[in-house]
């Protein structure tokens, strides 16, 4: 009878250990996934900031095209309008009345 109780106790300890391990794995994977999402979000925001800074430099220096760090910015300017494009997208469009 004593060996049966020891086996039941060992079985419960093993079951509790497996449940605790599965909870730890779930929490760890959630945390790591969120860290990866935050890194990609910040990388995207840093890229956007770099593009806007390059566009600002192009407008301030009066250049029609400016390329730096693999980013190309094109400025189209007329007496009443200013347009800045980068990566095939229009970033800024200003019209003077």
Secondary structure, DSSP 8 states (H G I E B T S, - for coil): -HHHHHHHHHHHHHHHHHHHHHHHHHHHHHHHHHHHHHHHHHHHHHHHHHHHHHHHHHHHHT-SEEEETTEEEEEEE-SSEEEEEETTEEEEEEE--
